[in-house]
Amino acid sequence: MFQRATRLSVRLVERYLPDAYVFVLIFTAIAAVAALAIERTAPLALVRHWGNGFWELLGFSMQMLLVLVTGFILARTPPVARMLTALASRCRTPRNAIVVVTLVALVANWINWGFGLVIGALFAREVARHVRVDYRLLVASAYSGFLVWHGGLSGSIPLTIATEGHFLQETMGLIPTSETIFAPFNLMIVALLAIAVPLINRAMTPSDHDAVLFSPPDDPAPPALAHDATPAVRLEHGWLLSLAIGAAGLVYLVDHFATGGGLNLNIVNYGFLMLGIVLHRTPARLLAALQEAIKGGAGIVVQFPFYAGIMAILVGSGLATTLSEWFVSFASASTLPLWTFLSAGLINMFVPSGGGQWAVQAPVMVPAAQALDADLARVAMAVAWGDAWTSMLQPFFALPLLAIAGLKIKDIMGYCLMLLFASGVIIGAVLLLA
Protein backbone atom coordinates (compact mmCIF):
# COMPACT_ATOMS: atom_id res chain seq x y z
CA MET A 1 0.00 0.00 0.00
CA PHE A 2 2.82 2.39 0.89
CA GLN A 3 4.62 1.63 -2.38
CA ARG A 4 1.43 2.27 -4.36
CA ALA A 5 0.86 5.56 -2.57
CA THR A 6 4.44 6.60 -3.32
CA ARG A 7 4.12 5.71 -7.00
CA LEU A 8 0.89 7.70 -7.22
CA SER A 9 2.51 10.71 -5.54
CA VAL A 10 5.51 10.55 -7.88
CA ARG A 11 3.34 10.27 -10.99
CA LEU A 12 1.06 13.14 -9.97
CA VAL A 13 4.03 15.41 -9.29
CA GLU A 14 5.78 14.48 -12.52
CA ARG A 15 2.62 15.25 -14.47
CA TYR A 16 1.33 18.39 -12.79
CA LEU A 17 4.17 20.13 -10.90
CA PRO A 18 5.80 22.82 -13.05
CA ASP A 19 9.38 24.03 -12.92
CA ALA A 20 10.41 25.84 -9.74
CA TYR A 21 10.39 29.18 -11.59
CA VAL A 22 6.75 28.69 -12.64
CA PHE A 23 6.07 27.56 -9.06
CA VAL A 24 7.20 30.92 -7.66
CA LEU A 25 5.14 32.80 -10.27
CA ILE A 26 2.03 30.87 -9.18
CA PHE A 27 2.72 31.66 -5.52
CA THR A 28 3.14 35.34 -6.41
CA ALA A 29 -0.26 35.34 -8.07
CA ILE A 30 -1.88 33.51 -5.12
CA ALA A 31 -0.40 35.95 -2.62
CA ALA A 32 -1.57 38.92 -4.69
CA VAL A 33 -5.11 37.61 -5.12
CA ALA A 34 -5.36 36.75 -1.40
CA ALA A 35 -4.17 40.24 -0.42
CA LEU A 36 -6.72 41.84 -2.75
CA ALA A 37 -9.60 39.62 -1.64
CA ILE A 38 -8.96 39.25 2.10
CA GLU A 39 -7.14 42.46 3.05
CA ARG A 40 -8.81 44.67 0.43
CA THR A 41 -5.39 46.00 -0.51
CA ALA A 42 -5.50 48.55 -3.32
CA PRO A 43 -3.94 47.23 -6.55
CA LEU A 44 -1.39 50.04 -6.74
CA ALA A 45 -0.42 49.55 -3.08
CA LEU A 46 -0.04 45.84 -3.76
CA VAL A 47 2.31 46.48 -6.67
CA ARG A 48 4.30 48.90 -4.51
CA HIS A 49 4.68 46.31 -1.72
CA TRP A 50 5.87 43.77 -4.26
CA GLY A 51 8.29 46.07 -6.07
CA ASN A 52 9.74 47.63 -2.91
CA GLY A 53 10.41 44.23 -1.39
CA PHE A 54 11.74 42.56 -4.53
CA TRP A 55 15.41 43.05 -3.64
CA GLU A 56 15.19 42.58 0.13
CA LEU A 57 16.82 39.12 -0.06
CA LEU A 58 19.84 40.11 -2.14
CA GLY A 59 22.28 39.35 0.66
CA PHE A 60 20.66 36.01 1.39
CA SER A 61 20.54 35.18 -2.33
CA MET A 62 24.29 35.69 -2.54
CA GLN A 63 24.78 33.50 0.52
CA MET A 64 22.74 30.71 -1.05
CA LEU A 65 24.62 31.01 -4.34
CA LEU A 66 27.87 30.71 -2.40
CA VAL A 67 26.53 27.64 -0.60
CA LEU A 68 26.26 26.01 -4.02
CA VAL A 69 29.54 27.32 -5.43
CA THR A 70 31.83 26.86 -2.41
CA GLY A 71 30.41 23.43 -1.61
CA PHE A 72 30.94 22.31 -5.19
CA ILE A 73 34.48 23.69 -5.21
CA LEU A 74 35.31 21.83 -2.00
CA ALA A 75 33.83 18.59 -3.31
CA ARG A 76 36.05 18.80 -6.40
CA THR A 77 39.23 18.76 -4.30
CA PRO A 78 41.07 15.41 -4.35
CA PRO A 79 40.96 14.75 -0.56
CA VAL A 80 37.22 15.39 -0.23
CA ALA A 81 36.46 13.41 -3.36
CA ARG A 82 38.42 10.44 -1.96
CA MET A 83 36.61 10.71 1.39
CA LEU A 84 33.17 10.76 -0.24
CA THR A 85 34.16 7.85 -2.46
CA ALA A 86 35.35 5.79 0.49
CA LEU A 87 32.13 6.41 2.43
CA ALA A 88 29.92 5.81 -0.60
CA SER A 89 31.69 2.53 -1.40
CA ARG A 90 30.38 1.09 1.87
CA CYS A 91 26.82 1.27 0.56
CA ARG A 92 26.04 -2.19 -0.85
CA THR A 93 22.31 -2.25 -1.66
CA PRO A 94 19.74 0.36 -2.77
CA ARG A 95 17.94 0.37 0.59
CA ASN A 96 21.21 0.55 2.50
CA ALA A 97 22.28 3.50 0.33
CA ILE A 98 19.01 5.36 0.98
CA VAL A 99 19.33 4.92 4.76
CA VAL A 100 22.99 5.99 4.86
CA VAL A 101 22.39 9.11 2.74
CA THR A 102 19.41 10.06 4.91
CA LEU A 103 21.35 9.66 8.17
CA VAL A 104 24.32 11.66 6.87
CA ALA A 105 21.95 14.43 5.73
CA LEU A 106 20.06 14.48 9.05
CA VAL A 107 23.25 14.80 11.11
CA ALA A 108 24.77 17.42 8.81
CA ASN A 109 21.59 19.54 8.74
CA TRP A 110 21.20 19.36 12.52
CA ILE A 111 24.71 20.79 12.80
CA ASN A 112 24.20 23.47 10.15
CA TRP A 113 21.61 23.65 7.40
CA GLY A 114 23.89 25.12 4.73
CA PHE A 115 26.51 22.50 5.43
CA GLY A 116 23.83 19.82 5.37
CA LEU A 117 22.37 20.81 2.00
CA VAL A 118 25.77 20.72 0.31
CA ILE A 119 27.06 17.56 1.97
CA GLY A 120 23.77 15.72 1.35
CA ALA A 121 23.76 16.56 -2.36
CA LEU A 122 27.43 15.75 -2.88
CA PHE A 123 27.16 12.46 -1.01
CA ALA A 124 24.07 11.45 -3.00
CA ARG A 125 25.96 12.10 -6.24
CA GLU A 126 28.83 9.93 -5.10
CA VAL A 127 26.62 7.09 -3.87
CA ALA A 128 24.89 7.02 -7.26
CA ARG A 129 28.24 6.10 -8.81
CA HIS A 130 28.54 2.99 -6.61
CA VAL A 131 25.01 1.63 -6.17
CA ARG A 132 22.21 1.01 -8.68
CA VAL A 133 19.54 2.98 -6.85
CA ASP A 134 16.74 5.32 -7.87
CA TYR A 135 18.57 8.64 -8.12
CA ARG A 136 15.44 10.72 -7.55
CA LEU A 137 14.79 9.05 -4.19
CA LEU A 138 18.48 9.26 -3.31
CA VAL A 139 18.46 13.05 -3.77
CA ALA A 140 15.09 13.35 -2.00
CA SER A 141 16.65 11.43 0.92
CA ALA A 142 19.51 13.93 0.98
CA TYR A 143 16.98 16.78 1.10
CA SER A 144 14.87 15.06 3.78
CA GLY A 145 17.64 15.80 6.29
CA PHE A 146 16.58 19.45 6.03
CA LEU A 147 13.53 18.55 8.14
CA VAL A 148 15.55 18.87 11.36
CA TRP A 149 17.51 22.04 10.66
CA HIS A 150 15.34 24.45 12.62
CA GLY A 151 15.45 22.18 15.66
CA GLY A 152 19.24 22.04 15.43
CA LEU A 153 22.32 24.10 16.18
CA SER A 154 21.74 26.62 13.36
CA GLY A 155 18.02 27.17 14.00
CA SER A 156 17.46 30.88 13.41
CA ILE A 157 14.44 31.31 15.70
CA PRO A 158 15.85 29.63 18.85
CA LEU A 159 19.17 31.39 18.34
CA THR A 160 17.43 34.75 17.80
CA ILE A 161 15.36 34.63 20.99
CA ALA A 162 18.42 33.57 22.98
CA THR A 163 20.44 36.55 21.73
CA GLU A 164 20.68 39.79 23.70
CA GLY A 165 18.91 42.66 21.95
CA HIS A 166 16.48 40.71 19.75
CA PHE A 167 13.50 42.74 18.59
CA LEU A 168 10.96 41.24 21.05
CA GLN A 169 13.19 41.10 24.11
CA GLU A 170 11.13 43.69 26.01
CA THR A 171 7.99 41.62 25.44
CA MET A 172 9.23 38.05 25.97
CA GLY A 173 12.74 38.41 27.41
CA LEU A 174 15.49 35.96 26.54
CA ILE A 175 14.80 32.24 26.16
CA PRO A 176 17.96 30.11 26.43
CA THR A 177 18.62 27.25 24.06
CA SER A 178 18.21 24.85 26.99
CA GLU A 179 14.47 25.55 26.69
CA THR A 180 14.33 25.35 22.90
CA ILE A 181 17.03 23.41 20.98
CA PHE A 182 17.96 21.22 23.95
CA ALA A 183 14.51 20.99 25.52
CA PRO A 184 13.22 17.41 25.97
CA PHE A 185 10.25 17.93 23.62
CA ASN A 186 12.52 19.27 20.85
CA LEU A 187 15.08 16.50 21.25
CA MET A 188 12.18 14.02 21.12
CA ILE A 189 11.06 15.42 17.76
CA VAL A 190 14.61 15.22 16.39
CA ALA A 191 15.05 11.65 17.67
CA LEU A 192 11.72 10.44 16.26
CA LEU A 193 12.47 12.00 12.87
CA ALA A 194 15.96 10.49 12.92
CA ILE A 195 14.31 7.08 13.28
CA ALA A 196 11.26 7.56 11.07
CA VAL A 197 12.68 9.46 8.09
CA PRO A 198 15.32 6.86 7.11
CA LEU A 199 12.73 4.09 7.46
CA ILE A 200 10.18 5.99 5.36
CA ASN A 201 12.76 6.69 2.67
CA ARG A 202 13.80 3.05 2.72
CA ALA A 203 10.18 1.94 2.37
CA MET A 204 9.76 4.19 -0.68
CA THR A 205 12.59 2.45 -2.56
CA PRO A 206 11.04 1.51 -5.93
CA SER A 207 11.44 -1.81 -7.65
CA ASP A 208 14.20 -2.26 -10.22
CA HIS A 209 11.54 -1.86 -12.92
CA ASP A 210 10.43 1.58 -11.66
CA ALA A 211 13.82 2.90 -10.57
CA VAL A 212 15.37 5.80 -12.46
CA LEU A 213 19.12 5.25 -12.52
CA PHE A 214 21.62 8.01 -13.06
CA SER A 215 25.38 8.07 -12.82
CA PRO A 216 26.79 11.58 -12.44
CA PRO A 217 29.55 12.30 -14.95
CA ASP A 218 33.12 11.79 -13.87
CA ASP A 219 34.93 14.85 -12.60
CA PRO A 220 36.88 16.57 -15.38
CA ALA A 221 40.64 16.21 -15.38
CA PRO A 222 42.49 19.16 -13.83
CA PRO A 223 43.97 21.62 -16.33
CA ALA A 224 47.53 20.85 -17.37
CA LEU A 225 50.40 23.30 -17.74
CA ALA A 226 51.87 23.54 -21.24
CA HIS A 227 55.65 23.61 -21.71
CA ASP A 228 55.53 26.97 -23.48
CA ALA A 229 53.16 28.60 -20.95
CA THR A 230 53.47 32.34 -20.37
CA PRO A 231 54.48 33.75 -16.96
CA ALA A 232 50.83 34.67 -16.32
CA VAL A 233 49.67 31.10 -16.98
CA ARG A 234 52.48 29.72 -14.81
CA LEU A 235 51.29 31.97 -11.99
CA GLU A 236 47.79 30.51 -12.37
CA HIS A 237 49.27 27.02 -12.00
CA GLY A 238 51.51 27.90 -9.08
CA TRP A 239 50.71 26.73 -5.56
CA LEU A 240 52.46 29.31 -3.36
CA LEU A 241 49.90 32.11 -3.66
CA SER A 242 46.94 29.79 -3.03
CA LEU A 243 48.63 28.25 -0.03
CA ALA A 244 49.39 31.64 1.53
CA ILE A 245 45.88 33.02 1.08
CA GLY A 246 44.17 29.78 2.12
CA ALA A 247 46.36 29.41 5.20
CA ALA A 248 45.54 32.97 6.28
CA GLY A 249 41.85 32.19 5.88
CA LEU A 250 42.14 29.03 7.98
CA VAL A 251 43.97 30.96 10.71
CA TYR A 252 41.02 33.34 10.82
CA LEU A 253 38.63 30.39 11.21
CA VAL A 254 40.63 28.96 14.11
CA ASP A 255 40.68 32.37 15.80
CA HIS A 256 36.94 32.82 15.17
CA PHE A 257 36.02 29.62 16.99
CA ALA A 258 38.70 30.04 19.67
CA THR A 259 37.23 33.41 20.64
CA GLY A 260 33.68 32.06 20.94
CA GLY A 261 32.42 32.63 17.42
CA GLY A 262 29.54 30.46 16.21
CA LEU A 263 28.77 28.49 13.08
CA ASN A 264 26.62 30.47 10.66
CA LEU A 265 26.10 30.51 6.91
CA ASN A 266 28.86 33.04 6.28
CA ILE A 267 31.36 30.98 8.26
CA VAL A 268 30.32 27.79 6.44
CA ASN A 269 30.84 29.44 3.05
CA TYR A 270 34.10 31.03 4.18
CA GLY A 271 35.41 27.71 5.48
CA PHE A 272 34.41 25.84 2.32
CA LEU A 273 36.12 28.45 0.13
CA MET A 274 39.36 28.57 2.11
CA LEU A 275 39.60 24.79 2.30
CA GLY A 276 38.89 24.66 -1.43
CA ILE A 277 41.70 27.14 -2.14
CA VAL A 278 44.18 25.11 -0.11
CA LEU A 279 43.13 21.66 -1.30
CA HIS A 280 42.91 22.59 -4.99
CA ARG A 281 46.50 23.86 -4.61
CA THR A 282 46.48 26.06 -7.73
CA PRO A 283 44.22 28.90 -8.91
CA ALA A 284 43.75 27.11 -12.25
CA ARG A 285 42.21 24.05 -10.63
CA LEU A 286 39.95 26.13 -8.42
CA LEU A 287 38.77 28.23 -11.36
CA ALA A 288 37.99 25.10 -13.37
CA ALA A 289 35.79 23.84 -10.52
CA LEU A 290 34.17 27.27 -10.25
CA GLN A 291 33.22 27.29 -13.94
CA GLU A 292 31.40 23.99 -13.45
CA ALA A 293 29.77 25.01 -10.17
CA ILE A 294 28.28 28.28 -11.36
CA LYS A 295 26.17 26.61 -14.05
CA GLY A 296 23.59 25.48 -11.50
CA GLY A 297 23.06 28.88 -9.87
CA ALA A 298 20.58 30.39 -12.32
CA GLY A 299 17.52 29.30 -10.36
CA ILE A 300 18.75 30.99 -7.19
CA VAL A 301 19.59 34.24 -8.93
CA VAL A 302 16.23 34.54 -10.68
CA GLN A 303 13.77 33.07 -8.18
CA PHE A 304 14.85 34.44 -4.80
CA PRO A 305 13.85 38.04 -5.64
CA PHE A 306 10.34 36.79 -6.40
CA TYR A 307 10.15 35.19 -2.94
CA ALA A 308 11.26 38.49 -1.43
CA GLY A 309 8.40 40.14 -3.30
CA ILE A 310 5.93 37.56 -1.97
CA MET A 311 7.15 38.18 1.57
CA ALA A 312 6.64 41.91 1.07
CA ILE A 313 3.07 41.35 -0.15
CA LEU A 314 2.17 39.22 2.88
CA VAL A 315 3.76 41.58 5.39
CA GLY A 316 2.78 44.87 3.77
CA SER A 317 -0.84 43.89 3.18
CA GLY A 318 -1.22 42.38 6.66
CA LEU A 319 -2.19 38.99 5.22
CA ALA A 320 0.42 37.08 7.24
CA THR A 321 -0.87 38.65 10.46
CA THR A 322 -4.48 37.84 9.53
CA LEU A 323 -3.63 34.18 8.90
CA SER A 324 -1.76 33.89 12.20
CA GLU A 325 -4.57 35.57 14.14
CA TRP A 326 -7.14 33.23 12.57
CA PHE A 327 -5.26 30.14 13.77
CA VAL A 328 -4.83 31.68 17.23
CA SER A 329 -8.53 32.57 17.52
CA PHE A 330 -9.62 29.01 18.34
CA ALA A 331 -6.54 27.87 20.27
CA SER A 332 -6.15 27.07 23.96
CA ALA A 333 -3.00 26.98 26.08
CA SER A 334 -2.45 23.30 25.25
CA THR A 335 -3.35 23.47 21.56
CA LEU A 336 -1.63 26.77 20.69
CA PRO A 337 1.70 25.08 19.78
CA LEU A 338 -0.09 22.76 17.36
CA TRP A 339 -2.07 25.56 15.66
CA THR A 340 1.08 27.70 15.59
CA PHE A 341 2.91 24.85 13.88
CA LEU A 342 0.20 24.47 11.24
CA SER A 343 -0.03 28.21 10.60
CA ALA A 344 3.75 28.43 10.32
CA GLY A 345 3.71 25.60 7.80
CA LEU A 346 1.18 27.48 5.69
CA ILE A 347 2.99 30.83 5.90
CA ASN A 348 6.31 29.14 5.09
CA MET A 349 4.94 28.37 1.63
CA PHE A 350 4.98 32.12 0.96
CA VAL A 351 7.68 33.31 3.39
CA PRO A 352 10.37 30.59 3.16
CA SER A 353 12.80 32.21 5.56
CA GLY A 354 13.09 31.28 9.23
CA GLY A 355 14.09 34.75 10.38
CA GLY A 356 11.57 36.44 8.11
CA GLN A 357 8.80 34.14 9.28
CA TRP A 358 9.55 34.85 12.95
CA ALA A 359 9.40 38.58 12.24
CA VAL A 360 5.96 38.06 10.68
CA GLN A 361 4.42 35.66 13.20
CA ALA A 362 6.07 36.56 16.51
CA PRO A 363 4.08 39.79 17.08
CA VAL A 364 0.92 37.65 16.97
CA MET A 365 2.04 34.40 18.58
CA VAL A 366 3.97 35.81 21.53
CA PRO A 367 1.09 37.93 22.93
CA ALA A 368 -1.29 35.00 22.31
CA ALA A 369 0.96 32.64 24.25
CA GLN A 370 1.19 35.13 27.12
CA ALA A 371 -2.58 35.72 27.16
CA LEU A 372 -3.31 31.96 27.19
CA ASP A 373 -0.45 31.23 29.62
CA ALA A 374 1.02 28.80 27.08
CA ASP A 375 4.62 27.60 26.98
CA LEU A 376 6.36 30.44 25.15
CA ALA A 377 9.45 28.41 24.25
CA ARG A 378 7.29 25.65 22.78
CA VAL A 379 5.26 28.15 20.75
CA ALA A 380 8.46 29.68 19.36
CA MET A 381 9.73 26.21 18.40
CA ALA A 382 6.36 25.46 16.82
CA VAL A 383 7.00 28.33 14.41
CA ALA A 384 10.48 26.92 13.79
CA TRP A 385 9.21 23.39 13.11
CA GLY A 386 6.41 24.68 10.86
CA ASP A 387 9.03 26.54 8.85
CA ALA A 388 11.14 23.38 8.44
CA TRP A 389 8.18 21.05 7.88
CA THR A 390 6.69 22.50 4.70
CA SER A 391 10.13 22.91 3.17
CA MET A 392 9.38 19.41 1.94
CA LEU A 393 6.83 21.07 -0.36
CA GLN A 394 8.39 24.51 -0.85
CA PRO A 395 11.36 24.36 -3.31
CA PHE A 396 13.09 27.51 -2.01
CA PHE A 397 15.87 25.75 -0.08
CA ALA A 398 15.99 22.75 -2.40
CA LEU A 399 17.35 24.85 -5.27
CA PRO A 400 21.08 24.69 -4.37
CA LEU A 401 20.82 20.98 -3.57
CA LEU A 402 19.06 20.27 -6.86
CA ALA A 403 21.62 22.32 -8.76
CA ILE A 404 24.44 20.22 -7.32
CA ALA A 405 22.53 16.98 -7.94
CA GLY A 406 21.52 17.95 -11.48
CA LEU A 407 17.77 17.39 -10.99
CA LYS A 408 14.56 19.45 -11.13
CA ILE A 409 12.07 19.95 -8.33
CA LYS A 410 9.50 17.58 -9.87
CA ASP A 411 12.07 14.76 -9.73
CA ILE A 412 12.05 14.64 -5.92
CA MET A 413 8.78 16.26 -4.84
CA GLY A 414 6.68 13.09 -5.10
CA TYR A 415 8.84 11.50 -2.40
CA CYS A 416 8.95 14.71 -0.37
CA LEU A 417 5.13 14.79 -0.24
CA MET A 418 5.11 11.42 1.52
CA LEU A 419 7.65 12.77 4.01
CA LEU A 420 5.56 15.92 4.47
CA PHE A 421 2.53 13.96 5.69
CA ALA A 422 4.48 11.55 7.90
CA SER A 423 6.70 14.19 9.52
CA GLY A 424 3.73 16.50 10.09
CA VAL A 425 2.02 13.83 12.18
CA ILE A 426 5.17 13.24 14.26
CA ILE A 427 5.96 16.90 14.90
CA GLY A 428 2.36 17.90 15.57
CA ALA A 429 1.79 15.00 17.97
CA VAL A 430 4.86 15.83 20.06
CA LEU A 431 4.05 19.55 20.20
CA LEU A 432 0.53 18.72 21.36
CA LEU A 433 1.08 15.75 23.66
CA ALA A 434 4.69 15.50 24.88
C-alpha positions, 0 to 999 in steps of 0.5 A: 500500500505504501509503495502504491501511494508513493508511485501515485505521488511521484506520478502526480508530481511528474505530471502536474508540478511545473518548474520551480520558476513557474512555481514561484510565479504561481505563488506570487499570483496567489499571494496577490489575489489573497491580499486583494480579496482578504485584506482589500489592498489597493492594486497600486499599493499591492504592486508597490509592496511587491516592487519595494520588497523585490530586492530585500533578499539580495544578501541572502541570495548571494549567501545561497549562491555561495553555498552552491559554489563553495560546496561544489568547489570543495567537493572537487578537491582530491581529498574530499572526493576520496573521502566521499568515495570511500564512504559511498563505497560502503553502501552495498544495496539500494535500501542501505544507500538510501538509509545511509544518505538520509542519516548523513543528511540528518546529522549534517543539517542538525549541525548546520543547514547550509553545510547539510544541504551541500554535503547531502547533495554531494554524497548522494551524487557519489553514492549514485556512482557505486550503487544502482539505486533510484537517483530521484529518491536518493536526492530526496533522501539527501533533502529530507535531512533538512527537516531537522535544521530548525530544531538544530544548532543553526536554528534561526528562531531559537538562536534569535530569541536567545540573543541579547537585543532581539526585537521582542526582548522587552515583550518576551525576554530571553529564552535560552537554548536549553528551553528550545534546541535542547529541551526534551520535547525538541530532542524528542522530535529530532530523535523520532524524525531520525528514526522515522525518516530513514525508514520511510525513505527506505520503504519508498525504494522503488522496484528495479523496474520503476527505478530511475538510474543516473550516474553523475559524470566523472569529474573533469581532469584538472587543467595541465600546464603547457611547456611553453606557458606564459608567466601569467599562466604559470602563476595561475598554475603555481601553488604558493599564492593559493597556499598563503591566502588559504592558510591565512583564511584558515587561521582566521577560522581557528581564531573565530572559533577560539574566541567564541564565534559560532557556526553560521552561513557566512562561516560555512561558506568562508570555510568551504572556500578557504579549504577549497583554495588550499586543497585545490592547490592552484588557482587554475584548478579552483577556477575550473571547478568554479566554472562547473559550479556556477552553471547550476546557480541560475535558479537561485539568482532569478527566483529568490527576488520573487520570494522576497516580493511575496514576503513583502506582499504578505507583510505589507498587506497584513495577510500574514498577520491575519492568517496567524490571528485566525489560527490563534482565535480558536486555540487554547493553552495546550493546543496553541503550539499545534495551531502555531505549527500548522499556521507556520507551515502554511505561511512558510509556503509564501515566506520561506525564511526562518528569520523572516517568518519569525518577524511576521508571526512573533508579534501575533504568537507571543502575545497569544501565548502570554494571554493563554499562559502557554509555553512560550518556548514551545510556541516559538519552536512550533514556528520553527518546526512549521518553517522546516516542515513544509520545506518538503513542499516549498522548493526555495531551499531545495534549489542549491541541492538540486543544482548540485545533484543535477535534478529538477524539483519535480524529480524529488517532490513526489517522495517529499510529499510522503515525508511531508505527511508523515513528519507532520504527524510526528511533529504535531503530535509531540508539540501537542502531547509531549 
